Amino acid sequence: MTATVLSGRRVVVGVSGSIAAYKAVSLARLLCERGAVVDVAMTPSATRFVGPLTFASLTHRPVVTDVLELDADQQIEHIELAEAADAIVLAPATANLLGELAAGLVGNAVTAIACASRAPVVVAPAMDAGMWTHPATQRNVATLREFGYIVIDPEVGELASGLTGIGRLAEPAAIVDAVERLFVRTGSLEGLSVVVSAGGTREPLDPVRFIGNRSSGKMGAAIAESARDRGASVTLVAGAMSVAPPRGVTVVEATTAQLMREAIIRAAPDADILVMAAAVADFAPARASQRKIKRSGDNLQVELVPNPDIVAEVGEMPDDVRPFLIGFAAESDDLEANAAAKLRDKGLDLIVGNVVGGPFDAIGSDENKVTVFGAEGPLTDWPMLPKRQVAERLWDLIGDRYRRRRTEGDGGPARTKGRRRS
Ligand code: PMT
């Protein structure tokens, strides 16, 4: 089989109870033909339109119909699939399914998988025209779009009722195209060398204690993974992370600010683009005790000294070695003013602002709501999105700006450094 962008991708097809469920059979077949590993989940009502056996025979994989089902290894099936999925396609999606998804109701295998997964979701609704145009359905669709779901509007045509109107499921080929577009990125990073930092630093107080922060590394890992998928050669400079680094990237462990500085300063001259998503401690204990500090009953005074500002140091590198430079600003207040100041003071090309420490906290969360700032001010107005989707949008923007900088030759990096190391 010829390799396609879907080769080896895990795609979950969620089928709900509509007469259009029969078209999901063609959809599953087309996805299999393009090399995807297809798992089908069905709502109970979908099984009344098409038998699970049809999908199982086509995909050669078990079909999930029960939200309480366990697999052969006694794992909860819908959670396993949610975690393994590279993409989820809900087709056909009934008005009822849209309402459940928008409300976060997870009473069947399809909604449970969509809710539990962080993979991108494509939704192809199918229903009667009156249901589609009803304000409740339109509100639910708007909510799903805010979640970052890609909604393929239904088509106009003859409906099951015999009437003609809007509500017919989009053609399976069009749905497959939308799934493929998730993986084909216009902002290709082929041939570029990208360095991403992620996670928090830990500044030792003694052999067992440190001053650190709650950064999980999820944001930086998503950025590194997305760059990998766009063809970049990626180095992940990893602080303390609670998630595994993505496969296929070079990992350099750097759990203190000093170690991270060494790793970044070493890697930066060979990098085309550096994204500093790590939460680097601004201060470290002046001295780390060689022995475990004993409890004495007295107050303990710890002298803290400033750590090097790593990204600012890279910002001052000569133009011929300085990579295109993106910093993050983690702020609890005055995001725009603080981000603008950091952009300027640290000599960055772009800065990604996000909010920490409030009712929504970017740290540790699976989602993030970011605003990207350039010298001219805010550049984006994106909704709250899964971090992987934030990463995709960031690379669309960064790739675009980077290429523009190179073609305009306005003092930024003038060549691709990506293959220098090989
Ligand atoms: O890891 P997660 O749980 O997914 O959370 C993600 C995140 C909130 C940590 C991430 O999105 C984020 O905002 N990272 C930057 C955190 C931070 O240190 O922000 P800052 O505003 O203090 O620093 C500004 C920039 O300077 C950052 O790019 C930082 O990496 C860099 N910096 C900071 C201090 C220092 N000594 N050297 C630096 O290079």
Boltz pocket constraint, residues with backbone or C-beta under 6 A from the ligand:
constraints:
  - pocket:
      binder: B
      contacts: [[A, 198], [A, 199], [A, 214], [A, 215], [A, 216], [A, 217], [A, 218], [A, 219], [A, 220], [A, 257], [A, 276], [A, 277], [A, 278], [A, 279], [A, 280], [A, 281], [A, 282], [A, 307], [A, 308], [A, 309], [A, 310], [A, 311], [A, 312], [A, 326], [A, 327], [A, 328], [A, 329], [A, 330], [A, 331], [A, 342], [A, 352], [A, 354], [A, 356], [A, 362], [A, 363], [A, 364], [A, 365]]
      max_distance: 6.0
